[in-house]
Amino acid sequence: MAEYIDVHCHLGDKAFHEDIDIVLAEATKGGVKACLVCAEFYEDFNGILKLCERYPKFLLPCLGVHPAQLAPNETNSELQPMRGATLLDLERAFPYIEENANKLAAIGEIGLDFTPWICGTSELREEQRAVFRKQIQLAKQLDLPVNCHSRSAGRPTIEVLKEQGADKVLLHAFDGNVKVAMHGVQLGYFFSVPPSVVRSEQKQKLIERVPLENLLLETDSPALGPEKQGRNVPSNITLSCEAIAKAKGISVETVMEVTTANAIRLFPKLKHILAR
């Protein structure tokens, strides 16, 4: 029987406001047993908790401040401008997270994003590191894992995690090279694989080398689907599983079994969902 755990998605996104029931029904039909719903902005927090309360047998929330935050759209551009996270962004977020910590599967989505148009100076990158450190410290205080972003910042992200003594770590959709990823493997970190692996040579190389014992499945819905411009959905998680099986020359069933066990080990609150 198919059994997948989506350890990183954004089902609170406006892309799902009209048909979330259908999306979740299709995911369930396809064998998805649970999804971890990650926040990006403080403004998302309440909506994500309410969504997870609507589907307590299927969804678990992760709250945190993403390293890329919304910037004022002063030119009314169609593309939403972004900026690096600052310590001010944590002032509202932390009390809310602490108040709801018992409901959370992890602190996330947190991390670093050194994309030049988001974080183009050394001062901005250091501010992002400070925000990341604070959120790792909060996760340790609350005894929660961290669900991490590391776009264009694979090595710096792992360096900060190691510096802070983080030991319950997911690096989602890691875009760094294999050598850097293997340093994360040595530290016991997990790496989750989105459906975009089917169109990413970098991710295909990654899953060849990272041991199955360090791999998890994700979709990052609505992003990182098999087609660059299309809306991604949790039911596409089968593509991640199949890609890993093909890369390692093993069965899809083995990948499902091991990645599910890995997910439960990293995110123990999943046991409450899977036991129902």
Buried (B, 14 or more C-beta within 10 A) or exposed (E): EBBBBBBBBBBBBEBBEEEBEEBBEBBBEBBBBBBBBBBBBBEBBBBBBEBBEEBEEBBBBBBBBBBBBEEEEEEEEEEEEBBBBBEEBBEEBBEBBEEBBEBBBBBBBBBBBBBEEBBEEEEBBEBBBBBBBBBBBBBBEBEBBBBBBBBBBBBBBBBBBBEBEBEBBBBBBBBBEBEBBBBBBEBEBBBBBBBBBBEBEEBBBBBEEBEBEBBBBBBBBBBBBBEEEEBBBBBBBBBBBBBBBBBBEEEBEBBBEBBBEBBBBBBBBBEEBBEE
